[in-house]
Amino acid sequence: SDRRDMEVVPRHEGRSRYGSAVGLGLAGCALTAVAYYSASGRNQGPGLSAGSGALELSTQHHRGAHQEHEKHDGHKVPLMFLHIADTHSDPFYDYTQFFIPAEKISRSPDLFSQKTPAENCGWETESLIFEHWNKSGGGPSCPCGQYGANPPFSVLASLRKEIEKQVPDFVIWSGDFVSHYMPGTAPGDKCRTARSVAKTTVSMVNAQTWPKKMHHMFVLGNNDVLPKRAPMEQEWLEEFGAFLFEAGWLKEAELVTWNTGGFFKRQVGGGLCVLNLNSNSWTANQINEKHHAAQLKWFHDEAFADPECKQYLINAHIPLGWLEGGSGHHVWSNLEGAEVPLNSEQYRVVIRKHSNKIIAELYGHINKADIRLMDGKQAADPDDNETVRDDPHDDELGDLDDDIGGDGATV
């Protein structure tokens, strides 16, 4: 069957209990936000902020901020999108192995690849991964996952259904489809498992609604570079790009810049364009200098040159410049050693030049929702209820001011 239509149906004992448990699981580890933005008039709200988060489901809309596009009859219709990051779902999830090989992992130790290759590659193809998950389901007593560990594939099945239910115009994916320390992650590990997990995740969450086609835009995270802690290999970049093209996630013209360095631009309607960047250009130990030079030149010379693009969203994995600037609810010390400030500042120079046209920057990696004001942009008037504020006590989602377990120091 067409891999784009594949969907795992996890094995479980109590369907009703499972449904509510997955709902709780998604609230803690899945989608970031549903948002509306406006292309006409002043930027009202998130236009002044940079956001980042891990999979946390929210139907909270940014009030008063609508990005609109025209229907054929001339009426304006708001665009709605989802921002999702860091799924990290594990097809080999086994609740009996919780934290045995390492933190974040609930998987057999012989399927663990960090500093040395995995003892066992497990199932190395998409079809075998689907077959394995459908048979195992992660264990009958805990199909929804363990707090603190990479989630099982059952989260992806629920996530796809939720995306189709919400019917967004487009979905922005901010990277890290690969589960931590999957076979094929360590330098010298020849297993193809991690690559297949990334592809299988695309197939699992490739939600579509008809007749309207849903845009999906994905950028590479630090865990999507295989092997990890090494410069991105051209062969894997092109292999995954070809898969995204086949899945409908890249267009033919976008594939050209993707193969140059993992970046592309997408027009989504109403004069709004999304600039999708490969943050491994500013990620420690993973910088492919050729890719970095190509992306930076494109970002400087071409990204903002399209006359049909009136406003922009920026999509990347590791936040740009959060160590050096901006104001928000947390100081993200976990970015120390992950971000290369010398490189990220080269991108912020370009962003500052075009900041009046940039609605928001959307990131992942920190695995928690946050909103930051960047490059001198000011918080809203406290009496203005229609815009985003940086007051930590004014948090409708209820998660920005909760520093639980040292959020700022833990990914």
N, C-alpha and C positions, 0 to 999 in steps of 0.2 A: 504494500500500500504506500501511498505518498507519505513520506516522513513528516510533512508539514501537518498532517492530520492525526499523527499518532498521539495518543493520550493514555498515560498509565492509569489504571484503576487499581489502587493499592488494596491489598488483602487486609481485611480487618473483621473483627468479630461483631462489634456493636455499631451499626451504621449511624444511629442517631447520636450516640455518645461521641463517635468519631467526628461527626459534622461539627458539633459545638467545640470540640477540642481543637480542630484545625482552625476554627475562627479565632480562638485564643492564641494559637500559635502564630497566625498571620499578624495579629495585633502586636506581637512582640518582635517579629523578625521579618516582616515582609514589606510591602510598598511604601514609598514616601508620601507623595501628596497628589491630590487632584487640584489643578489650578486653572484659573481663567486670567487672561491678560488682555490689555487693550492696545490696539494699534493706532487709535485715533485720540487726539487730545494728549494731555500730559500722562506720564506714567504714574499710575495710582497704586502704590503698594509694592509688590515684589520686584518692580522694576528697579528698586534701589538696593536690592539685596542679593547675596549669594547664598544658595541653600545646599545642604548636604544631608544625607541620611541613609539609613539602612532600611531594608524592607519593612516598612511600617504602614499598615493600611489605614488610609484616612479619606473620608469623603468631605473633609473640610475644604471649602472654597475660599479663595481670597476675595473678600467682598469688594465690589465696586471696581474690579480690575478685569476687564474683558478684552481679550484679543479677538477681533471680529473679522469675518470674511463675508463677502457678498454672495448671496444666492442669485440665481438667474433673474429673479424678479426685483433685484436691487436692494432687498432688505438685508440688514446686517444680522449675522448669526455668530454667537460666540464659539470660539474653538476651545475644546477641553482636552487636556492631556494628563497622562500619568507619568510620574517620575519614579523609577524603580532601580535599586542598586544592590549589589552584593548578595545575590541569591545563594551562592556557595552550596547548592544542594548536593547531597551525597547519595549516589545510587547504591553504595555499599553500606549504608547506614545500618547499624546493628545496636540496638539499645543495650545489649548485654556487654558491649565493649566501651561503654561511656568513659572517656578520658583515660583509657588504658594506654594507648600509644602516645597521646599528647593532648594538651588542652585544645578545645574546639572540636575534637574528633570523637566520634562514636562509631568506630570501625575496627575491623581486625588489624592487629599490629603488622601483619605481613603485607598489608595493603597501604603501608605508610612510607612516603618518599619525601625526605627533607634534605638532610646532608648527604645521605647515601641512597642509592637506588632501592626501590621496594623489593622485598623478597618474592612477591607475587604480583603479576600484572593484573590479575583479576580478569574481568571481561573487557576486551579492548575494542570492540566495535559497537556502534549504536544499537544494532539489532540485538546483540547479546546483552547489552546493558538493559534495554527494555525488557527482554525476556527474564533476566535475573531479578529485576525489581518486581515484576508482576508475580514472580514465584515467592520472593522473600517478603516484600512489603515492609521490611524493617523490623519485623517482629510483631506478633498479634496483640501484645499487651500495650504497645506504645507506638502506634503508627504516625503520631503527630510530631514526634521529636522530643529532645531533651533540652531544657534551658541551658544555654552556654555552649552547645555543640552545633556544628553545621547541620542544617535540617535535612530530613529525608526527602526523596523525590515527591512524596505525597503533597508537600507544600506547593510544588510547581503545578500539579494537577488542579489544586484549588485556586491557585493564582490565575491560571489561564481562564478558568470559569468566571472568576471575579472581573477580569479585564473585559471579557465578552459581555458580562452583565452591565458594566458601566459604559461601554460603547464610547471610548475616547476617540478623538480624531487622530491622535498619535500617542505613541509610548516612547519615552526616553529611558534607555537602559544605560546606567553609568558604570558598567563593568563588573568584573569578578563573577563570572559564571562558574569558574572552576572551583571545586571544593578544596580546602586547604590540604596540602601534602598528599594529593592524589598520586597514584603511580604514574610516573612520567614527569614529575615535578623537579626532582633533584638533578643537578648536573650529571651527565653520564647515564641517566636512566632512560633506557630505550623503549620503555612501555609507551604505547599510544593511548593509554586509558584516559589520561587527563584531557587530551585533545578530543576524544570521543565524548567525554562528559560535557565539554563546552558545546559541541554540536547537538548532543541529545537535549541539553537544556533549551537551546533555540527551538528545537522541534516541539518540546513540551509546552513552551509558553507562547508559541506563535499563534496567538489569538487573532481571529479574523471575523469580521461581520460583513454580510452581503446585503445589498449590492455595493455598499461603500467599502473601499479598501482601507484598512487601518495601516498607518505608517508605523514602522518599528525602526528605531535608530539606536545602534549599540556601539559603545566604545570599549576599548581594551582596558582592563584593570591590571594591577601588578600581578595578580594570581593567574591572569590569562596569558602571561608570557611563559612559554614552555621551551626549555627548562627555566625555572624561576631564578632570580638573582643573577641573571646574565642578560646581555643585550638581546633584543628581539631578533629572532632568526627570520630572514626573508622568506624561507620556504614555508614556515608555519603561518606567517602573515598572509601569504598568498593562498595557502590552503584554506584557511578559515574565511578569508574574503570570498573565495569562490563558493564556499558553503553558504555564507550569508546572502550572496547574490542569488543562488539557487532557491533559497528560502524566501526570497522577496524582500530581504532586509537591506540590500544594497541595489542601487540602480547601476546601469552600465557605465555611465559617466562617473559615478561616485567610486566605482571599483578602480578607476585609474589612480585617483589620489590615495585610496586605501592602500593599494599595492606600493605606493611611493613612501608611505609612512604610517598608515592606519588612521587617516583623517578624511573627512568629507563634509560637504555642505548639503543641506536639504531645504527646499522651499516647502512649507506646509500650508500656505494659503494666507490671504489677507496681508501680504507684504511681510510676513514673518518667516524668518529663516533660522535654522538650527546649525550652528557650527560645532561639529563633533570632532574632538581632539583626542589624540593619543597621549595620555599623561605620563606614559613611560619615557617621554621626552624630558621630564623633570623628576624621574623616579630613580633614587640611588641604586646603583649596580645594574640597572636595566636599560641604560640609555644606548640606543643604536645611533651613533653620531650621524650617519647618513640620513636616517629617518628624521632625526631632530632638525637637521639643517633644512631638509625639504619641507617639513611642516612649518617651521618658523618663517621661511621665505613665503610660503603660501599664505600664512596667517597675516603677514605684514603686507603683501602685495595684492592678494586676490580675494581673501575671505570677505572683506567689507566693500568690494568694488562692484558688486552686482546691483544695478539700478533698480531691480525688482524687489530687492530686500530693503525694507524700510526700518525694520527692527529685528533684533537678534536674541536668541537664547544661545548660551554656550554650554556644551555638555562634555564633561571629562570625568575621570575617576578620582585621582588624588587632587584635593583642592589646591588652587593656584594662589600662593602668597599668603596663606592663612597664618603662617609662622611670623611673617614680617609685618602684616598690616591688618586693618579691618577691626571691627568691634562686634562682639556678640555675647552669647551666654556662657561660653567656655573658652579656656585657653587650651588649644588642642596640642598638648605636648607630645602626643603620639605621632605627630608628623615629623618630629625631630629624627633625623636619620633616614626618613622616607623621602622627603622632598629635597631637591637640590635647588636652593634659593637662587644661585647664579643663573640657572636656566629658567626657572619660573618667572624671575623678574623680567626676562626678555619678552615674555608673553604679556606680563602686566603692563609694560610700556605701551604695547599695541592696544590693550584693553582700555587704558586710560585715554588714549587718543580717540577712541570710538565710544566712550562710556555713555554718551547721550543717546545712542541707538541700541544699547544693550539692556534688555529688560531684566535678565537674571542670568546668573551662572549656576549650573546644577552639577553637583558632585556626589561622589560616594565615599567609600573607604573608611570613614570614621564610624560607620555602623550605628549611627544615632542621628536623629533629626536635629538640625540646628539652622539658624538663620544668622547671617553676618552682613554687616554693611561695609562695603569696600571702597577704597580710593576716595575718601573724603565725603562720601554721600552721607546725608544727615538723616537721623531718625525722624519719624513723623511727629507732628504736633500732638501732644498727649490728648487734646480735645477732639482730634480727628479720628472717628471710629471707622473710617473707610480704608485705612492704610495700615501697613505693618509697622509695629513699634519694637524697639529693642529693650523695653522694660521687662526684666526677668519675671516680674509678677503679673504680667499681662500675656498669658500663654494659654490660648484656647485649646491647643492640642494636649496640654498637660504633660509635656515631656521635656521641654527645652530647659527648664530651670531645675530639673531633678539630677543632681550629681550623685548618682547611685554607684557605689563601688569604684569611685575614681574614674568616671566616664572619660575625662580629658586625657587620661594616661593609658587607656585600654582600647584596643581595636577588637 
